Amino acid sequence: MLAVDANATTSYHSCMDNAQMIGMRIKSRRTARGLSQRGLAKLSGITHNTISRLENGHRVPDLETLEKLAAAMSVTLAELT
């Protein structure tokens, strides 16, 4: 029988919730500035594929990525997290 650690499951879901929340904020700030994913990619130096994965909540951004995105969109880190 496979044992499931409830804390690990909760932690995983919290991480996914955070990824989705951050992704929604990135997309909201990007579209408010009239930027496409490719446009943001050019400004930030992050691939459009990574931006897509972030916006869809499939990836949790590290601090360096958040800093690049924030700088490219002229927003604070707090606005993205």
DRENPA-3360 file (N, C-alpha, C; in nm, 2 decimals, always signed):
BEGIN
1 = MLAVDANA = +0.08/-0.12/+0.00/+0.00/+0.00/+0.00/+0.09/+0.12/+0.00 ~ +0.05/+0.22/-0.08/+0.13/+0.35/-0.09/+0.08/+0.45/+0.01 ~ +0.18/+0.50/+0.09/+0.14/+0.60/+0.19/+0.16/+0.74/+0.13 ~ +0.07/+0.82/+0.16/+0.08/+0.96/+0.11/+0.09/+1.05/+0.22 ~ +0.20/+1.14/+0.22/+0.22/+1.23/+0.32/+0.13/+1.35/+0.30 ~ +0.04/+1.38/+0.39/-0.06/+1.49/+0.38/+0.01/+1.62/+0.37 ~ +0.12/+1.64/+0.45/+0.19/+1.77/+0.44/+0.26/+1.79/+0.31 ~ +0.31/+1.68/+0.25/+0.37/+1.70/+0.11/+0.26/+1.73/+0.01;
9 = TTSYHSCM = +0.15/+1.67/+0.02/+0.04/+1.70/-0.07/-0.01/+1.84/-0.05 ~ -0.03/+1.89/+0.07/-0.07/+2.03/+0.09/+0.04/+2.12/+0.04 ~ +0.16/+2.09/+0.07/+0.27/+2.18/+0.02/+0.27/+2.19/-0.13 ~ +0.25/+2.08/-0.20/+0.25/+2.08/-0.35/+0.13/+2.16/-0.40 ~ +0.01/+2.15/-0.34/-0.10/+2.23/-0.38/-0.08/+2.38/-0.35 ~ -0.02/+2.41/-0.24/+0.01/+2.55/-0.21/+0.11/+2.61/-0.31 ~ +0.21/+2.53/-0.35/+0.30/+2.57/-0.45/+0.23/+2.60/-0.59 ~ +0.14/+2.51/-0.62/+0.07/+2.53/-0.75/-0.02/+2.65/-0.74;
17 = DNAQMIGM = -0.09/+2.67/-0.63/-0.17/+2.79/-0.61/-0.09/+2.91/-0.62 ~ +0.03/+2.92/-0.56/+0.12/+3.03/-0.58/+0.16/+3.05/-0.72 ~ +0.19/+2.94/-0.79/+0.24/+2.96/-0.93/+0.12/+3.01/-1.01 ~ +0.00/+2.97/-0.99/-0.11/+3.02/-1.07/-0.14/+3.17/-1.03 ~ -0.13/+3.20/-0.91/-0.15/+3.34/-0.86/-0.05/+3.43/-0.93 ~ +0.08/+3.40/-0.92/+0.19/+3.48/-0.98/+0.17/+3.48/-1.13 ~ +0.13/+3.37/-1.19/+0.11/+3.37/-1.34/+0.00/+3.47/-1.38 ~ -0.11/+3.47/-1.30/-0.22/+3.56/-1.33/-0.17/+3.71/-1.32;
25 = RIKSRRTA = -0.09/+3.74/-1.22/-0.04/+3.87/-1.20/+0.06/+3.91/-1.31 ~ +0.14/+3.82/-1.35/+0.23/+3.85/-1.47/+0.15/+3.88/-1.59 ~ +0.05/+3.80/-1.62/-0.03/+3.82/-1.74/-0.11/+3.95/-1.73 ~ -0.16/+3.98/-1.62/-0.24/+4.10/-1.60/-0.15/+4.23/-1.62 ~ -0.03/+4.23/-1.56/+0.06/+4.34/-1.58/+0.11/+4.35/-1.73 ~ +0.13/+4.24/-1.79/+0.18/+4.23/-1.93/+0.07/+4.29/-2.02 ~ -0.05/+4.24/-2.01/-0.16/+4.29/-2.10/-0.20/+4.43/-2.07 ~ -0.19/+4.48/-1.95/-0.22/+4.62/-1.91/-0.12/+4.71/-1.98;
33 = RGLSQRGL = +0.00/+4.66/-2.01/+0.10/+4.74/-2.08/+0.10/+4.72/-2.23 ~ +0.00/+4.64/-2.28/-0.01/+4.62/-2.42/+0.10/+4.53/-2.48 ~ +0.16/+4.45/-2.40/+0.27/+4.36/-2.44/+0.22/+4.22/-2.48 ~ +0.28/+4.16/-2.58/+0.26/+4.02/-2.61/+0.36/+3.94/-2.53 ~ +0.34/+3.81/-2.52/+0.44/+3.73/-2.46/+0.58/+3.75/-2.53 ~ +0.58/+3.75/-2.66/+0.71/+3.77/-2.73/+0.77/+3.91/-2.70 ~ +0.68/+4.01/-2.69/+0.73/+4.14/-2.66/+0.80/+4.15/-2.52 ~ +0.73/+4.08/-2.42/+0.79/+4.08/-2.29/+0.91/+3.99/-2.29;
41 = AKLSGITH = +0.92/+3.89/-2.37/+1.04/+3.81/-2.38/+1.16/+3.89/-2.43 ~ +1.13/+3.97/-2.53/+1.24/+4.06/-2.58/+1.29/+4.16/-2.47 ~ +1.20/+4.22/-2.40/+1.24/+4.32/-2.30/+1.31/+4.25/-2.18 ~ +1.27/+4.13/-2.15/+1.32/+4.07/-2.02/+1.43/+3.98/-2.04 ~ +1.45/+3.93/-2.16/+1.55/+3.83/-2.19/+1.51/+3.69/-2.15 ~ +1.38/+3.67/-2.12/+1.33/+3.54/-2.09/+1.25/+3.49/-2.21 ~ +1.26/+3.36/-2.24/+1.19/+3.31/-2.36/+1.04/+3.32/-2.34 ~ +0.98/+3.33/-2.46/+0.83/+3.34/-2.46/+0.77/+3.21/-2.41;
49 = NTISRLEN = +0.84/+3.10/-2.43/+0.79/+2.97/-2.38/+0.79/+2.97/-2.23 ~ +0.89/+3.02/-2.17/+0.89/+3.03/-2.02/+0.78/+3.12/-1.97 ~ +0.77/+3.24/-2.04/+0.66/+3.33/-1.99/+0.52/+3.26/-2.00 ~ +0.50/+3.19/-2.11/+0.37/+3.11/-2.12/+0.36/+3.02/-2.01 ~ +0.46/+2.94/-1.98/+0.45/+2.84/-1.87/+0.43/+2.91/-1.73 ~ +0.49/+3.03/-1.71/+0.47/+3.10/-1.59/+0.32/+3.15/-1.58 ~ +0.28/+3.21/-1.69/+0.14/+3.27/-1.69/+0.03/+3.16/-1.67 ~ +0.06/+3.04/-1.72/-0.03/+2.93/-1.70/-0.02/+2.85/-1.57;
57 = GHRVPDLE = +0.07/+2.90/-1.49/+0.09/+2.83/-1.36/+0.16/+2.70/-1.36 ~ +0.23/+2.67/-1.47/+0.30/+2.54/-1.49/+0.45/+2.55/-1.43 ~ +0.49/+2.67/-1.39/+0.62/+2.68/-1.34/+0.62/+2.79/-1.24 ~ +0.70/+2.77/-1.13/+0.72/+2.87/-1.03/+0.84/+2.95/-1.06 ~ +0.83/+3.08/-1.07/+0.95/+3.16/-1.11/+1.05/+3.18/-1.00 ~ +1.18/+3.18/-1.03/+1.27/+3.21/-0.92/+1.29/+3.36/-0.91 ~ +1.36/+3.40/-0.81/+1.38/+3.55/-0.79/+1.44/+3.62/-0.91 ~ +1.54/+3.56/-0.97/+1.60/+3.63/-1.08/+1.50/+3.65/-1.20;
65 = TLEKLAAA = +1.42/+3.55/-1.22/+1.32/+3.56/-1.33/+1.22/+3.67/-1.29 ~ +1.17/+3.67/-1.17/+1.08/+3.78/-1.13/+1.14/+3.92/-1.14 ~ +1.26/+3.93/-1.10/+1.33/+4.06/-1.11/+1.34/+4.11/-1.26 ~ +1.37/+4.02/-1.35/+1.38/+4.05/-1.49/+1.24/+4.09/-1.54 ~ +1.14/+4.02/-1.51/+1.00/+4.05/-1.55/+0.96/+4.18/-1.50 ~ +0.98/+4.21/-1.37/+0.94/+4.33/-1.30/+1.01/+4.45/-1.37 ~ +1.14/+4.44/-1.39/+1.21/+4.55/-1.45/+1.16/+4.57/-1.60 ~ +1.14/+4.47/-1.67/+1.09/+4.48/-1.81/+0.95/+4.55/-1.82;
73 = MSVTLAEL = +0.87/+4.53/-1.71/+0.74/+4.59/-1.71/+0.73/+4.71/-1.62 ~ +0.84/+4.75/-1.56/+0.84/+4.87/-1.48/+0.74/+4.86/-1.36 ~ +0.75/+4.74/-1.30/+0.66/+4.72/-1.18/+0.75/+4.67/-1.06 ~ +0.70/+4.67/-0.94/+0.78/+4.62/-0.83/+0.76/+4.47/-0.82 ~ +0.85/+4.41/-0.75/+0.84/+4.26/-0.72/+0.71/+4.23/-0.65 ~ +0.67/+4.32/-0.56/+0.55/+4.30/-0.48/+0.42/+4.30/-0.57 ~ +0.43/+4.37/-0.68/+0.31/+4.36/-0.77/+0.30/+4.23/-0.84 ~ +0.40/+4.15/-0.85/+0.40/+4.02/-0.92/+0.38/+3.90/-0.82;
81 = T = +0.41/+3.93/-0.69/+0.41/+3.81/-0.60/+0.30/+3.82/-0.49;
% end
